[in-house]
Amino acid sequence: MSVPEKLSNPQARRIALAAQGFHAPRPSGKRDARHLRKVLSHTQLLQIDSIYVLERAHYVPVFSRLGAYPHALVDKAAYHGRKRSLFEYWGHAASLLPVELFPLLRWRMDAAEEHAWGGMVRIARDNPGLVDRLYEEVRARGPVSARELEEEAPRTRDQWGWNWSDTKSALEWLFRCGRVSVAARPSFERYYDITERVIPAEVLNTPAPDRAEAHRQLMAKSAASLGVATEVELRDYFRLPVADARAALRDLVEDGTVHQVIVEGSDKPAYLHRDARAPRRVRARALLSPFDPLVWHRDRTLRLWDFFYRIEIYVPEAKRVHGYYVLPFLLGEHLVARVDLKADRAAGVLRVPAAWREEHVDGDTELVAGELAAELRELADWLGLAEIAPPVKGDLAAALTSALRSA
């Protein structure tokens, strides 16, 4: 066995940033579908989440890489027409994915019972008639929402969590199985249609690879999007089962798609994609959504950037350290600050409840504050907010307030 290659932490960090598309400058001028495709070539997917404190999660990673772009780029790609280039399914949690990945996720649809929530499985097992009736309703009426079909089954009050009705559970089961897909999302509400009317025919008719080959391809895409990562991080990208992912990784090592490396400061073996770029310098500037692929895996974020990060939405207010909806700020190749943000759409104001500096990162505080102020101005313009309120608290608040005044 050959001695594993060694990477310094800065090398691994730059490889990770390049793999996610942060090595290239943002485009100038109009952003179009070509730019969105470029982003997706790096990220592979956009995670969806219902939190709307700042902006829907699937829009923000595109902004982080492109700057101010029309939201309609994502909407059109995902929800408009028979030639859509994105589709909604379970990738890394709920996600928008390039339609080319649809055949690679057929195994997940066929094995829906392995990963579907209990309420869905219960409905499929105990009330298959309801599932079939709702499928026929979707076929006849789609696109249609669960709310519009609620009369098919009354909502029960004995379920934990979202308290889905049987109708919603059955529709989500059909979605997990791939029999229906999400055709539209007005006001973020899922509208279902039969998959044949959502996924382009040429993609739908592409033969699906067997489960093992699908996992090999998905792990290879994970490796390309991460650049260098551990086995756990690779399989987490598409939330792959442990045994399947490990078998796929062995195959990828054997065929040379990835090779094992040692990264400074880590005792865990990592895997470097053969096409990974290793730029000598990264000059990025971006606010990162809590749902950005760059910071999905919190252990990796800590290891590569010495940045301890958790989303504190579910932490009681009195116990929050940095705020409710906190975005890391990437400057150059470092995570240099974090900022708690809220879009007050009624007032037309981007509110900044807190701003914090990462003290262990070298650099001038005024420089960090100035760059963050410029990024906040671009974010506010993109969101259609006319003003930026001064930060309320945090050790970067004073410097950022001064920078915002002069921005």
N, C-alpha and C positions, 0 to 999 in steps of 0.2 A: 504494500500500500504506500502510495506517495505521501509525503509530508503535506498536510493541509496548508494552503496559502494563508498568510497572515495579513490582516488589514488593520490599520490604525483606526481609532474611532472617528477622526475627521474624514478619512477616506470613506468609511462606511456611511457616514452622515451625508456626504456629497453624493454618493451612489444612490442613496435612498431618495434624496431630493430630485435628482435627475430622473429617476425612474417614475416619479410622480409628475414630471413636467415642469419643475420649478427652476431648471437650469436655463431655460430659454426666456428672453424678455417677453413681456406682454405685447400683443400686437397693437399697432396703432391704427386709427381709423375704424371703419365699420367691422364689427365682428359678425361672422356669418356661419353657415353650417359647416364649412371646412374647419373653422376654428373649434367648433364643438366636437367634431370627430377627432381632432387632434387631442383634445382633453380626454376623451373617452379611450383613446389609444393608450393613454397612460393610466387612467384610473380604472378602466374596464366597466365601471358601474357608478351610479350615484345613489347613495342611501336615501331613503324616504323616511321622514319622521313627521309626526303631527304637530310638534311644538312650533308655535308661531310667534315667539317673543320678538325675534328679529326678522327672519325670513325663513320660508320653508327650506328644510335641510338640503333637498336635491338641487336647489339653485346656487347655493353658496360656494361649493367647491369649483364651480365653473367661473364664478366671479373671482375667486382666489387666484386662478390661473390666467384669466383673460382680462380682468378688470371689468369695467361697466359694459355690459352686453345686454341685448334685449331678452327679457324673460321668455318671449315668444319663441326663441330658438329652441329651448328645451321643450316647451309645450307642443310645438309643431312636430318635433322629432318623436315625441312620446305618444301624442294623443290625437293627431290630425291625419286622417286619410289612410288609405290602404297601403301606402308606401312609407309608412312610419319607419324610422331607423332605430327607435328604442322601444322596449316593451317592459312592462312591469311584472316582476316576479320576485321570488325569494332568492337573493344572491347572498349579500352580506346583510342579513335581515331583509326587510322590504326594500326593493331597489328598482331603479331603472337600469336596464342593461341593453347593449347593442343586440339587435334582433338576431345577429349571427350566432349568438350564444344560446338561442332557444333549443337547438338540438342537443347541446351539451347539458341541458338541464332536464331533459326528458326523464332521466333516471330518477330525479327528485320528484317529478310528477307521478311517475309510476310507483314510487315508494312513499307516497304521501303519508301513509299511516305511520311511517317511522319518525316523522318530524312534525306532524300536524298537532295542534293543541287538542286536549281531551274533548272539548265540546264539539269540535268538528268530527272527530272520530266517532263519538257517541251518536251524533245525528246520522252519519253514514251507516252505522251498524244497526241502529234501532229504528230508523225511519227512512229507509231507502226510497220509499214512495214519495216522500216530500222532496228529496234530492232530485229525483227524476222529474217530478212536476215542475219544480223551479227551473230545471234545465230547459224544459219545453217552453216555459214562460219567457225565459231569456231568449230562446231561439225565435219566439214569435214577436217579442216586444223590444228586444235589445237595440241599442244600449239602454239599460234600465238599472236603477239603484235598488239597494235593499229596502230603503224607505218606501219606495213605490210598490214593493211587493210584500210589505208587512202584513197585509190582510191574509196572506197565505198561512201565517202562523202567529199567534199572539206572543208578545214578549213575556218571558218568564222572569221572576224576580229572585231566583235562587242561584244565580251564577255569580262567580267572583270576577273581578276585573271590569271589563267593558260592559258586562251584562248584555251580551249579544242576544238577540232573539234567535229562535230556531231558524228563521229565514236567513238571517245574516250568517249564522254558523254553516248552514247548508251551502250558501253561495260561496263562502270562503273555502269550503271543502271542494267544491267544483273548481275553484280557482287554483287551489293547491294541486289538484289532479290534472290541471291543464285543459279541462273541458270548456271552461270559460276563461276569458281574459279581461283585463281592464281596458275599456275602450276610451274612457274620458274621465276627467276629474274636475268638473266645475265645483268651485268652492271646496276643493279638496275631498269631495265625496266620490267614492268609487262608483262608476257606472260600468256594469258588466255586459259583455256580449259573448256569443260563442266564439271560440278561438279562431275558427275558420274565417271570421269576418274582421279579425284584429291583426293577426300575424300574416305578413305577406306570404302569398301562396308558394313562392319559390323557396322560402325559408321553411314553411310548414311542411313542405313535401321533401325536404332534405332528410335522408335517412339518419336516424340518431345513432351515434356510436354506442357500443356496449358500455356498461357501467365502468369497467376498468379504464377503457380508453377515454371516456368522458372525464374521469378523475385525473388522468394524466394531463389532458389538455387544460383543465381548470387549474391544476397545480402549476403548470408551466406559465399560464397567464398570471397567476398570483406572483410567481417568481419574477416575471418581467415587470410587474407593477410595483413590486417592493424593492427590486434590485438586489438586496442582500437581506436575508431574514432567517429566523429559526424555523424549524418544522412546525411548531405551534402557530407561529404567525402566518406561515404559508397556508395552512389549512383553515385558519380563521378567516382569511380573506373572502372565501366563498362559503364559509361555515360547513366544511366537509367532514364526513365521519372519520374518526381517527384511523381505523384500520385501512380504509380505502385510500386515505391521503398518504399514509406511510408507505403503502405498496406503490402508489404512484410516484412518490419521491424517490424510492429506490430505483425505479425504472428511469427517472429523469437523470439521476446521478450516473447510471450505467450508460445511457446514451449520450451523455455529455451536455445535456441542456442546462444543468446546474452542476457546480462542483462545491465540495465542502471547503469552508474557510474558517479561520479563527479570527474573531474581531476583538481587538484590544478591550480589556475590561470586562469581558464576558467569558463565563466558563461553559456556555452552551454552544454546540456546533451550529454554524450558520451556513446558508447555501447561497451562492452567488450565481446569478443568471449569466449565461455565456455572452449575452449581448448587452450586459449592463454597462452604462457609461460611467466613467470616473472623472468628472471635470476637476480641474485644478482649483476652480473657484466658482462659487454660486452667489449671484447677486439678486436674490429674491426679495420681494416685499409683499407680504400677504397676511391678511387676517384669515384664520382657519376656523371653520365650523367645528363644533364638537364631533360632528359626524363626517369629517374629512378623512379619507383613507390614510393620509399621512400620520394621523394621530389615533387611528382606531385602537391599536393595541397599546395600552397604557404602559406595559412593561418595556416595550420597544422605545416608546417616547422617552421614558426615563433613562434607558440605557444609552441611547444615541444623543440625546439633547440635555440630559440631566434635568429634565422637566417633569416634575410630578404633577399629574393632571387627572382630574376626575370631574365629571359634570355634577354640579351640586344642586340640580333641580329638585332631587328627591331628598335632599338634606334639609332638616328643619332650619328655618332662617337664622335662628340664634347660633347655630353650629356651622354656618357657611363661613369659609375662609376668604374666598375671593369674589363670590357673588352667585347670582342665579343662572345666568346664561353667559358663560365666560368663553371668550375666543382667544387662543394663543396668537401671538403676533410674531411672524417669521420675518427676520431682517437679515439679509445675507444668507448665511447657512445656519443661523442660530435662532432659537426661540427666545426672544429677548424681553418679552413682556406678555401680559394677559390683560384683557379688558372685558368688563361686564357691560353688555349692550342691550338696549331695548328700543324698538321702533315704536314711537308714539305717533301713530298715523293720524289720529284725530287732530293732534296739535301740529303735525308736520315737523316733528323734532326727533332727532336721534339722541336718545338719552344714554348717558354714560354713568351708571351707578358707581363704578369703581374702575381704577386703572392701577396696575401693579407692575413694577420693574423686577426682572430677574437679576438680582444683585450679583450672582456668581458669574454672569456673562460680562466680559470686558466690553467697554464702549462708553461713550459720552451720553449722559442722561438726556441732555438737551437734543442731541442728535436722534436718539431713540424717540423722544417725544415729538420732534418735528416730523420724522418719517411716519409715525403713527397718526399724527394729526392729518397728514396728507392722505393717508389711506382711509381714515375715517371720512374725510371730505368726499373722496370718490365713492365710498360705500353709501353715504347719505344721498348723494346725487343719484346713484343707481336705484336707491329705494324711493326716490321722489320726495325726500325729506329736505326741507329748506334750511333747517338750523341744526346745529350740534350743541347740545347742552354741555356745560363744563362738568368735568368729573366731580362726583360727590365725595368720594373717599379713595384711599389707596396711596401708596408711597410714590406713584408717578403722577398723581392728580395735579399737583401744583405746576410741574413742568409741562404737562399736557395742556392744562388750562392756558398757560402762556403761549404755547405753540399754536393752539386753536385760534387765539386772538390775532395772531400774526399770519395765519394761513390764508 
